[in-house]
Amino acid sequence: MPTETLNITDLDLQAIATAKALTADAVERAGSGHPGAAISLAGVAHLLYQHEMRLDPTDPHWLGRDRFVLSIGHASLLQYCQLLMAGFGLEVEDLKHLRRWGSLTPGHPERGHTAGVETTTGPLGAGFSTAVGMAMAARRQHGLLDAATAPGESVFDHFVYTVLGDGCMQEGVTAEAASLAGTQQLGNLIAIYDDNDISIEGSTDIAYTADPSAEFAAYGWQVLEVDWTHGGQEYSEDLHALHAALVAARAETRRPTLVRLRTVIAWPSPTKAGSASAHGAKLGAEEIAGLKRALGLDPQQEFFVPAGLLEAVRERSAARAAAARQDWDARFAVWQQANPQEAALLERLQAGRLPSGFDAALPGFALGESVATRVASGRTLTALAPVMPELWGGSADLGGSNNTTMAGEPSFLPAELAQAEGDGPYGRTLHFGVREHAMGSVLNGISLDGLTRPYGGTFMVFSDYMRPAVRLAALMGLPTVFVWSHDSIGVGEDGPTHQPVEHLAALRAIPGLDVVRPGDANETVAAWAQVLRHRDRPAGLVLTRQNLPVVVEAQAALAGVPKGAYVVAEAEGADGAAAPRLVLVATGSELAVALEARRLLQAQGVPTRVVSAPCLEWFAQQDETYRASVLPREAVKVSVEAGIAQGWREYVGDDGAIVSLDHFGASASGSELFERYGFTAQNVAAVAQAALERAAQGR
């Protein structure tokens, strides 16, 4: 529980000194790591964990907690030492195993691995931009569950604190996310910038001479400056100066706050303080001895914690947590009694259950209709909106193209930026601007908050801009939904810059990411339904710009799509159903092409099955019996997909064939490009016949 009156005692100063020494010892024993920032910022982390943030070490996922994000994830010991001191489950022994196999102290903080770590960080700027998403989620959560209560007074209000450094400042995603946070007036977001002017290669002046104070002020942030370069971060007056800035940050409700903290890296290391050599390498025994002498500690003692220190600090942390919980629990009980419907919603959201009306709300499309899958996706979102209030999202300035705007739903905007009636701070439609990378990170931050389900859209070719965030979503197992429309050369006249070719294979290469490319409108509905049932991994929905015929009945799609691949048209012989000699496997817009090719092949007397494969990841999860029943070993298999061939050989085998696009497209209509590049029923049938002939000849 934060207090506006700060009382720094000898216990605080001793704990900070101990954390600095533990950091140096841990990196030294590991043989690698990043001691500098974790040493110089030990006072920052101690102040946050012991005096500023509302936390409960016995319940790291407590709904009422503040969030902490270490954007400079390489300084992981900064957080590990505080998790140790506060009683989150780490012990000194864990610090001794820093960066080792199976330890609770990996090189960078990992969500779900170490109690108290909110998000996986390490790629610079990712943590900061994720924190922006967490702050947005907190506001939406307030509006969803407690809209009648004034901002800042709800049990669901909390602060998001993040620590970033010069490297974060230089990454473009930070600028994207900071600009968005300023526009959104996220007063619950507090960033502490470790301004130490040091990078791996030396002074930051060799590559970075911007004025971040002016930059963030221009973004709409409150910027406060604190100088810790005059003497020493463990001094009481320095801690009081930072505390005063944090008090001012919490008081500012209309702007996020950047606290620009000027520091000396690795202070008070005797010869390496302020040096690039302290950034990413162990200090060495002699330097550590000098550091410990400067801290008033015994230079001969390794991993030393003064007697009773840990117990005293943990006891104080427990008392603070108990007081915070008592206050919050009482307020929460009042809210529950006054808001029974919202309380029931909260219980469902915490349990991760879909609403009872979910299946009934799913739309269906008639066979023969002509509907772009991006349009079907938009209709699905609109249909689900009334029963899934937790579902929200938007686009990187492409809402009308991605069809990511739920019909009639207001925008998530500060009141004075409202564009239409109903828009406001608790709206549902997100506007990310042209910021794909930040959009991905913000979506991850919302997912990490845990109560709501976010999605965000752009053109598939621009998934390249957001790939780092997509990878982190997969690494953390977050249920983030990425909507990528304009999925192939079917984009048409915009030309090769906007036509994805290698993207399906590149995205499928990310472990833990479900890449879902539905073949018609009903498959799109089924894809959304299955994606929303999953809560342990992200998905990318890959959608067409152009209209596609509806070729799969709604119930068949709902049954088949979750299996990843399934039979949509069976082989026929002269007397009806027959074992297939040929299997055409298609995804997306090519499903209709494969079905027409089947008609031609059947007319030529070739029993041909068509398999729709909207998600190869889901198909891989099925048992071997099912997979063999869909793609029988004895049949010749041909894949049809308007992307590179990579990845398909394992499905079609040596005897099979791949109809693919292994070069860039051109500026022409989508229909012309499909014809010129061989995605026609006639060409697919011809390729299939040639494959049959090769197989018959044993080649």
C-alpha positions in Angstrom: 0.0 0.0 0.0 1.6 3.3 -1.0 2.0 6.0 1.6 2.5 9.7 0.9 4.8 9.9 3.9 8.1 8.1 3.5 10.1 6.8 6.4 13.4 5.5 5.4 15.2 3.5 8.1 18.5 1.8 8.5 16.7 -1.4 7.5 16.0 0.1 4.1 19.5 1.2 3.6 20.9 -2.1 4.7 18.5 -4.0 2.4 19.5 -1.9 -0.6 23.2 -2.4 0.1 22.7 -6.1 0.5 20.8 -6.3 -2.8 23.7 -4.5 -4.6 26.2 -7.0 -3.2 24.0 -10.0 -4.0 23.6 -8.8 -7.6 27.4 -8.6 -8.0 27.9 -12.1 -6.5 25.2 -13.7 -8.6 26.6 -12.5 -11.9 30.1 -13.4 -10.8 29.1 -17.0 -10.0 27.0 -17.3 -13.2 30.0 -16.1 -15.2 27.7 -13.8 -17.3 24.9 -11.4 -16.8 24.2 -7.7 -16.4 25.1 -6.3 -13.0 25.4 -2.6 -13.7 21.8 -1.4 -13.8 20.7 -3.9 -11.2 23.3 -2.4 -8.8 22.6 1.3 -9.5 18.8 0.8 -9.4 18.6 -1.3 -6.3 17.2 1.6 -4.4 14.5 2.2 -7.0 13.3 -1.4 -6.8 13.5 -1.5 -3.0 11.4 1.7 -2.8 8.8 0.3 -5.2 8.4 -3.1 -3.5 8.7 -1.9 0.1 7.0 1.5 0.0 5.1 2.3 -3.2 3.4 -0.6 -4.8 0.3 -2.5 -3.5 1.3 -6.2 -3.6 0.7 -9.4 -1.7 3.7 -11.8 -1.8 1.4 -14.7 -0.7 -0.9 -14.1 -3.6 1.1 -12.9 -6.7 -2.0 -12.8 -8.8 -4.2 -10.9 -6.4 -6.7 -8.9 -8.4 -6.0 -5.7 -6.4 -2.3 -5.5 -6.9 -0.3 -2.9 -8.8 1.7 -4.3 -11.7 5.5 -4.1 -12.2 7.2 -4.6 -15.5 11.0 -4.7 -15.8 11.4 -3.5 -19.4 15.2 -3.7 -19.0 14.8 -7.4 -18.6 18.6 -8.0 -18.8 18.7 -6.4 -15.3 16.7 -9.3 -14.0 18.5 -9.4 -10.7 17.0 -6.0 -9.9 13.6 -7.8 -9.6 14.9 -11.1 -8.3 16.5 -9.4 -5.3 13.2 -7.7 -4.4 11.2 -10.9 -4.9 13.7 -12.4 -2.5 13.4 -9.6 0.0 9.6 -9.3 -0.1 9.0 -13.0 0.3 7.6 -14.0 -3.1 9.3 -17.4 -2.9 12.9 -16.8 -4.0 15.8 -17.5 -1.6 19.5 -16.7 -1.7 20.1 -20.2 -3.1 18.1 -19.2 -6.2 20.4 -16.3 -6.8 23.3 -18.7 -6.6 21.8 -20.5 -9.6 21.2 -17.5 -11.8 21.0 -18.3 -15.5 21.3 -22.1 -14.9 19.2 -24.9 -16.1 16.0 -25.4 -14.1 16.5 -22.4 -11.8 13.9 -19.9 -10.8 16.2 -17.1 -11.9 16.7 -17.3 -15.6 18.7 -14.7 -17.5 15.6 -12.6 -18.2 12.4 -12.6 -16.2 9.9 -15.1 -17.5 6.2 -15.0 -16.8 4.8 -18.2 -15.3 8.3 -19.3 -14.3 9.1 -17.1 -11.3 6.3 -16.0 -8.9 5.8 -12.2 -9.0 7.0 -11.8 -12.6 4.1 -10.3 -14.6 5.5 -10.6 -18.1 8.5 -12.0 -19.9 10.9 -9.2 -20.8 14.3 -9.0 -22.5 13.7 -7.6 -26.0 14.1 -3.9 -25.2 11.0 -1.8 -25.4 8.7 -4.9 -25.2 8.1 -4.5 -21.5 7.3 -0.8 -21.7 4.9 -1.3 -24.5 3.3 -4.3 -22.8 2.9 -2.1 -19.7 0.9 0.4 -21.8 -1.5 -2.5 -22.6 -1.8 -3.4 -18.9 -2.7 0.2 -18.1 -5.4 0.2 -20.9 -6.7 -3.1 -19.6 -7.1 -1.6 -16.1 -9.3 1.2 -17.4 -11.5 -1.1 -19.5 -11.8 -3.4 -16.5 -13.0 -0.5 -14.4 -15.6 0.4 -17.1 -16.7 -3.2 -17.5 -17.2 -4.0 -13.8 -17.6 -0.7 -11.9 -18.4 2.1 -14.4 -20.5 4.1 -11.9 -17.5 4.6 -9.6 -15.2 7.6 -10.2 -11.8 7.0 -11.8 -9.3 6.1 -9.1 -11.8 5.1 -6.6 -12.8 1.6 -7.8 -11.4 -1.6 -6.3 -10.4 -2.4 -9.8 -8.1 0.6 -10.2 -4.4 0.1 -9.9 -1.1 1.5 -11.1 1.3 0.0 -13.6 4.9 0.7 -12.9 7.7 0.0 -15.4 11.4 0.6 -15.4 13.1 1.2 -18.8 16.5 2.2 -20.0 18.4 3.9 -22.8 18.1 0.8 -25.0 14.3 0.8 -24.5 14.3 4.5 -25.5 16.0 3.7 -28.7 13.7 1.0 -29.9 11.0 2.2 -32.1 8.2 0.3 -30.3 8.7 2.5 -27.3 8.0 5.6 -29.3 4.9 3.9 -30.8 3.6 2.9 -27.4 4.5 6.1 -25.6 2.6 8.1 -28.2 -0.5 5.9 -27.9 -0.3 6.1 -24.0 -0.2 9.9 -24.2 -3.2 10.0 -26.5 -5.1 7.7 -24.2 -4.2 9.8 -21.2 -3.2 6.7 -19.1 -2.8 8.3 -15.7 -2.3 4.9 -14.1 0.9 4.3 -16.0 4.2 5.3 -14.3 7.5 4.7 -16.1 10.9 5.2 -14.5 13.6 5.8 -17.0 17.1 4.8 -16.0 19.1 7.6 -17.7 22.7 6.4 -17.2 24.1 7.4 -20.7 25.7 4.0 -21.1 25.2 1.3 -23.7 27.2 -1.8 -24.5 29.4 0.1 -27.0 30.1 3.0 -24.7 28.4 6.4 -24.2 24.9 6.6 -25.7 26.0 9.8 -27.4 27.5 7.7 -30.2 24.0 6.8 -31.3 21.4 8.6 -29.2 21.3 12.4 -28.6 17.6 12.9 -28.4 16.0 14.7 -25.5 13.6 12.1 -24.1 12.0 14.6 -21.7 10.9 16.8 -24.6 9.9 13.8 -26.6 7.6 12.3 -23.9 6.2 15.8 -23.0 5.3 16.1 -26.7 3.6 12.7 -26.5 1.4 14.1 -23.7 3.2 12.7 -20.7 4.0 14.3 -17.4 7.8 14.4 -17.2 9.5 14.6 -13.8 13.3 14.7 -13.4 15.3 13.3 -10.5 19.1 13.4 -10.2 20.9 10.5 -8.5 24.3 11.3 -9.9 25.6 13.6 -7.1 26.4 11.2 -4.3 24.7 7.9 -3.9 21.4 6.1 -4.5 21.1 4.5 -1.1 21.1 7.9 0.6 17.8 8.8 2.3 17.5 12.1 0.4 17.7 10.4 -3.0 15.0 7.9 -2.0 12.8 10.8 -0.8 13.3 12.7 -4.1 12.2 9.7 -6.1 9.3 9.1 -3.7 8.1 12.7 -4.2 8.1 12.1 -7.9 6.1 9.0 -7.6 3.6 10.8 -5.3 3.2 13.4 -8.0 2.9 10.7 -10.7 0.0 9.1 -8.8 -1.7 12.4 -8.4 -1.7 13.1 -12.1 -4.8 11.3 -13.4 -4.9 12.7 -17.0 -1.4 11.9 -18.2 1.0 9.0 -17.9 4.2 9.9 -16.1 7.8 9.5 -17.0 10.3 9.9 -14.1 13.6 10.6 -15.8 16.1 9.3 -13.2 19.7 10.3 -13.8 22.0 7.5 -12.5 25.5 6.3 -12.5 25.6 2.7 -13.7 27.0 0.2 -11.2 27.4 2.8 -8.5 29.3 2.6 -6.0 31.6 0.1 -7.8 35.1 1.7 -7.3 36.5 1.7 -10.9 33.6 0.5 -13.1 30.8 2.8 -12.0 29.7 4.9 -15.0 31.5 2.5 -17.3 30.2 0.4 -20.2 32.2 -2.5 -18.8 29.7 -2.8 -16.0 26.7 -3.2 -18.3 26.9 -6.8 -19.5 29.7 -8.7 -17.8 30.8 -9.8 -14.4 32.7 -7.2 -12.4 35.6 -9.4 -11.2 36.6 -10.4 -7.7 38.7 -7.3 -7.0 36.0 -4.9 -8.1 33.3 -6.7 -6.1 35.5 -6.5 -3.0 35.8 -2.7 -3.6 32.0 -2.5 -4.1 31.3 -4.3 -0.8 33.8 -2.1 1.1 32.0 1.0 -0.3 28.7 -0.5 0.9 30.0 -1.1 4.4 30.0 -4.9 3.9 32.6 -7.5 4.4 34.5 -8.0 1.1 35.4 -11.6 2.0 31.7 -12.7 2.3 29.9 -14.0 -0.7 26.1 -14.0 -0.9 26.0 -12.4 2.5 22.8 -11.3 4.1 23.1 -9.7 7.6 21.5 -11.7 10.4 17.8 -11.0 10.7 17.6 -8.7 7.7 15.6 -11.0 5.5 13.2 -11.8 8.3 12.7 -8.1 9.2 12.1 -7.0 5.6 9.7 -9.9 4.9 7.8 -9.2 8.1 7.4 -5.6 7.1 6.3 -6.6 3.6 3.8 -9.0 5.0 2.3 -6.3 7.3 2.0 -3.9 4.4 0.3 -6.6 2.3 -2.1 -7.5 5.1 -3.1 -3.9 5.6 -3.6 -3.5 1.8 -5.6 -6.7 1.6 -7.8 -5.8 4.5 -8.7 -2.5 3.0 -9.2 -3.9 -0.5 -11.2 -6.9 0.7 -13.6 -4.8 2.6 -14.2 -2.5 -0.4 -14.5 -5.5 -2.7 -17.2 -7.0 -0.4 -19.2 -3.8 -0.6 -18.8 -3.8 -4.4 -19.9 -7.4 -4.7 -23.1 -6.8 -2.7 -24.0 -3.7 -4.7 -23.2 -5.2 -8.1 -24.4 -8.8 -8.2 -24.5 -9.0 -12.1 -21.0 -7.6 -12.4 -19.8 -9.9 -9.6 -21.2 -12.9 -11.5 -19.4 -11.6 -14.7 -16.1 -11.3 -12.7 -16.4 -14.8 -11.4 -16.9 -16.1 -15.0 -14.0 -14.1 -16.3 -11.6 -15.2 -13.5 -12.6 -18.8 -14.2 -12.0 -18.4 -17.9 -15.4 -19.6 -19.0 -17.2 -18.6 -22.1 -20.8 -17.3 -21.6 -23.7 -19.7 -21.7 -25.0 -18.0 -24.9 -21.8 -18.3 -26.8 -22.7 -21.1 -29.2 -26.2 -19.7 -29.9 -24.7 -16.4 -30.8 -22.5 -17.7 -33.6 -23.7 -16.7 -37.0 -24.1 -19.0 -40.0 -23.9 -18.5 -43.8 -25.8 -20.3 -46.5 -24.1 -22.4 -49.1 -23.4 -20.5 -52.2 -23.2 -17.1 -50.6 -20.2 -15.0 -51.6 -18.5 -13.5 -48.6 -15.0 -12.4 -47.9 -13.6 -14.1 -44.8 -12.7 -10.7 -43.4 -16.4 -9.7 -43.6 -17.4 -13.0 -42.0 -15.0 -12.3 -39.2 -16.5 -8.9 -38.6 -20.0 -10.3 -38.5 -18.9 -12.9 -36.0 -17.4 -10.2 -33.8 -20.6 -8.2 -33.9 -22.7 -11.3 -33.2 -20.6 -12.1 -30.2 -20.5 -8.6 -28.8 -23.7 -8.8 -26.7 -22.8 -12.1 -25.0 -19.0 -11.5 -24.6 -18.5 -8.1 -23.0 -14.9 -9.1 -22.3 -14.1 -9.3 -26.0 -12.7 -6.0 -27.4 -10.2 -4.8 -30.0 -9.5 -2.8 -33.0 -7.0 -2.2 -35.7 -3.8 -0.4 -36.7 -5.8 2.3 -38.6 -7.4 -0.4 -40.8 -10.7 -1.1 -39.0 -12.8 -0.8 -42.2 -10.5 -3.0 -44.1 -9.9 -5.6 -41.4 -13.5 -5.6 -40.3 -12.4 -5.5 -36.7 -14.9 -2.9 -35.5 -18.0 -4.5 -33.8 -21.0 -2.7 -35.2 -22.3 0.0 -32.9 -19.6 -0.4 -30.3 -18.1 2.8 -28.9 -14.4 3.8 -29.1 -12.0 3.5 -26.2 -10.9 7.2 -26.0 -10.5 10.0 -23.5 -13.8 11.9 -23.3 -12.5 15.0 -25.1 -11.3 12.9 -28.0 -14.7 11.2 -28.6 -15.7 11.0 -32.2 -19.2 9.7 -31.9 -21.9 9.3 -29.3 -21.0 6.8 -26.7 -17.2 7.0 -27.2 -15.3 7.4 -24.0 -12.7 6.1 -21.6 -14.6 2.8 -21.1 -15.3 2.1 -24.8 -14.7 -1.1 -26.6 -13.2 -0.3 -30.0 -9.5 0.3 -29.9 -7.7 2.6 -32.3 -4.0 1.8 -32.4 -3.0 4.1 -35.2 -0.4 3.0 -37.6 1.6 1.2 -34.9 1.6 -2.5 -35.6 4.5 -3.4 -33.3 3.0 -1.5 -30.4 -0.4 -2.9 -31.1 1.0 -6.4 -30.7 2.6 -5.5 -27.4 -0.4 -3.7 -26.1 -2.6 -6.7 -26.9 -0.2 -8.9 -25.0 -0.4 -6.5 -22.0 -4.2 -6.7 -22.1 -4.0 -10.5 -22.3 -1.7 -10.5 -19.3 -4.2 -8.6 -17.2 -6.3 -11.8 -17.5 -9.9 -10.7 -17.5 -10.6 -9.5 -21.0 -9.9 -11.0 -24.5 -8.2 -8.6 -26.9 -7.8 -8.8 -30.7 -6.0 -6.5 -33.1 -5.9 -6.4 -36.9 -3.7 -5.3 -39.8 -2.9 -6.5 -43.3 -1.1 -9.8 -43.2 2.0 -8.4 -44.9 2.5 -6.1 -42.0 2.6 -8.9 -39.5 6.3 -8.5 -40.1 6.2 -5.3 -38.2 4.6 -7.0 -35.1 6.5 -10.3 -35.2 8.5 -9.7 -32.0 5.2 -9.2 -30.1 3.7 -12.3 -31.7 6.7 -14.3 -30.7 6.4 -13.1 -27.1 2.7 -14.0 -27.0 3.6 -17.5 -28.1 6.5 -17.7 -25.6 4.2 -16.7 -22.8 1.2 -18.7 -23.9 -1.1 -15.7 -24.1 -4.5 -16.0 -25.7 -3.9 -12.9 -27.8 -5.8 -12.9 -31.1 -4.1 -11.3 -34.2 -6.4 -10.6 -37.1 -4.5 -10.5 -40.4 -6.5 -9.8 -43.5 -5.6 -9.3 -47.2 -3.9 -12.7 -47.0 -2.4 -13.4 -50.5 -2.0 -12.2 -54.0 -5.8 -11.9 -53.8 -5.0 -8.4 -52.5 -4.6 -7.5 -56.2 -3.8 -4.1 -57.5 -1.8 -2.9 -54.5 0.9 -5.1 -55.8 3.8 -7.2 -54.3 4.5 -4.8 -51.4 1.1 -5.7 -50.0 0.8 -9.3 -51.1 1.9 -11.9 -48.6 3.9 -14.7 -50.0 6.3 -16.1 -47.4 4.2 -15.0 -44.4 2.2 -18.2 -43.7 5.4 -20.3 -43.5 7.1 -17.7 -41.4 4.3 -17.5 -38.9 3.9 -21.2 -38.8 7.5 -21.4 -37.8 6.8 -19.7 -34.4 6.3 -22.4 -31.8 3.0 -22.2 -29.9 1.2 -19.9 -32.5 -1.9 -21.2 -34.1 -2.1 -19.9 -37.7 -5.7 -20.2 -38.9 -6.6 -19.6 -42.5 -10.3 -20.4 -43.0 -11.6 -21.4 -46.4 -15.0 -19.7 -46.3 -17.4 -17.7 -44.1 -18.6 -20.7 -42.0 -15.0 -21.8 -41.4 -14.3 -18.3 -40.2 -17.0 -18.5 -37.6 -15.8 -21.8 -36.5 -12.2 -20.5 -36.3 -13.2 -17.7 -34.1 -15.2 -20.1 -31.9 -12.2 -22.4 -31.5 -9.7 -19.6 -30.9 -11.9 -18.1 -28.2 -12.1 -21.5 -26.5 -8.3 -21.5 -26.1 -6.7 -19.6 -23.3 -3.2 -20.9 -23.3 -1.8 -19.8 -26.7 -2.2 -17.0 -29.3 -3.7 -17.3 -32.7 -3.5 -15.5 -36.0 -6.6 -15.4 -38.1 -5.6 -15.1 -41.8 -8.5 -13.6 -43.8 -9.2 -12.7 -47.4 -9.9 -9.4 -49.0 -11.8 -10.9 -51.8 -15.2 -12.6 -51.7 -15.2 -16.4 -51.5 -18.1 -18.8 -52.1 -19.5 -20.5 -49.0 -18.7 -24.2 -49.6 -18.9 -25.7 -46.2 -22.1 -26.0 -44.2 -22.1 -24.2 -40.8 -22.3 -27.3 -38.6 -19.7 -29.2 -40.7 -17.3 -26.3 -40.2 -18.0 -26.1 -36.5 -17.2 -29.8 -36.2 -14.3 -29.9 -38.6 -12.3 -26.7 -38.1 -11.2 -27.5 -34.5 -9.5 -30.6 -35.8 -7.3 -28.4 -38.0 -7.9 -30.5 -41.2 -11.0 -32.5 -42.2 -12.7 -33.9 -45.2 -15.0 -31.5 -47.0 -15.7 -33.6 -50.2 -15.2 -37.3 -50.4 -13.9 -39.3 -53.3 -16.4 -41.1 -55.5 -16.2 -44.1 -57.7 -18.6 -45.4 -60.3 -20.8 -46.8 -57.5 -20.6 -44.0 -55.0 -18.0 -43.5 -52.2 -14.6 -44.8 -53.0 -11.1 -44.9 -51.5 -9.4 -41.8 -52.7 -6.6 -42.2 -55.2 -5.9 -38.5 -54.8 -6.3 -36.0 -51.9 -6.2 -32.3 -52.5 -5.3 -30.3 -49.4 -6.2 -26.7 -49.4 -6.3 -23.7 -47.1 -8.1 -20.3 -47.4 -9.3 -19.1 -50.7 -7.8 -22.1 -52.4 -10.4 -24.4 -50.9 -12.9 -23.4 -53.6 -10.3 -23.9 -56.3 -9.5 -27.4 -54.9 -13.2 -28.3 -54.9 -13.5 -27.3 -58.6 -10.4 -29.2 -59.4 -11.9 -32.3 -57.8 -14.9 -31.9 -60.0 -12.7 -32.1 -63.1 -10.7 -35.0 -61.7 -13.8 -37.0 -60.8 -15.0 -36.4 -64.4 -11.7 -38.0 -65.5 -12.4 -41.0 -63.4 -10.0 -40.1 -60.5 -11.6 -40.6 -57.1 -10.5 -37.4 -55.4 -11.0 -36.2 -51.8 -10.7 -32.6 -50.8 -9.4 -31.8 -47.4 -9.7 -28.3 -45.9 -6.7 -27.5 -43.6 -7.4 -24.2 -41.9 -4.9 -24.8 -39.0 -2.0 -27.2 -39.3 -1.1 -26.7 -35.6 -4.5 -28.0 -34.6 -4.2 -30.9 -37.0 -0.8 -31.8 -35.5 -2.5 -32.1 -32.1 -4.9 -34.9 -33.4 -4.0 -38.5 -32.8 -2.3 -40.5 -35.5 -5.4 -42.5 -36.3 -7.4 -39.4 -37.2 -4.6 -37.8 -39.2 -4.1 -41.0 -41.2 -7.8 -41.2 -41.9 -7.8 -37.7 -43.3 -4.6 -38.1 -45.3 -4.3 -41.8 -46.1 -0.8 -43.0 -46.8 -1.8 -44.8 -50.0 -3.3 -41.8 -51.7 -1.3 -39.3 -53.7 -1.6 -35.9 -52.0 -1.4 -32.4 -53.5 -1.4 -29.2 -51.5 -2.9 -26.0 -52.8 -1.9 -22.7 -51.1 -1.1 -19.3 -52.4 2.2 -19.0 -50.5 5.6 -20.5 -50.6 5.9 -24.3 -50.6 7.9 -24.5 -47.4 6.3 -26.8 -44.9 4.0 -28.7 -47.2 6.4 -31.5 -48.2 5.9 -33.3 -44.9 2.1 -33.5 -45.7 2.2 -34.5 -49.3 5.3 -36.8 -49.1 7.8 -37.5 -51.9 5.1 -38.7 -54.3 2.9 -35.7 -53.8 2.9 -32.3 -55.4 2.7 -28.7 -54.1 0.8 -25.9 -55.9 2.5 -22.9 -54.4 3.7 -19.3 -55.0 7.5 -19.1 -54.6 8.0 -15.6 -55.9 6.6 -12.2 -55.3 3.3 -11.1 -56.9 2.5 -8.1 -59.2 0.1 -5.2 -59.5 -3.0 -6.6 -61.2 -6.4 -7.8 -60.2 -6.5 -10.7 -57.7 -8.4 -12.9 -60.1 -5.9 -12.3 -62.9 -3.0 -13.1 -60.6 -4.6 -16.4 -59.4 -5.0 -17.4 -63.0 -1.5 -16.4 -64.2 0.2 -18.0 -61.2 -1.7 -21.3 -61.6 -4.3 -21.2 -58.8 -7.0 -22.5 -61.1 -9.0 -25.7 -61.1 -7.5 -26.6 -64.5 -3.9 -26.2 -63.3 -4.4 -28.0 -60.0 -6.1 -30.9 -61.8 -3.2 -31.1 -64.2 -0.5 -31.0 -61.5 -2.5 -33.7 -59.7 -2.7 -35.9 -62.7 1.1 -35.5 -63.3 1.7 -36.5 -59.6 -0.5 -39.6 -60.1 1.5 -40.6 -63.2 4.9 -40.1 -61.4 3.6 -42.2 -58.5 2.5 -45.0 -60.8 5.9 -45.0 -62.4 7.5 -45.3 -59.0 9.2 -41.9 -59.1 
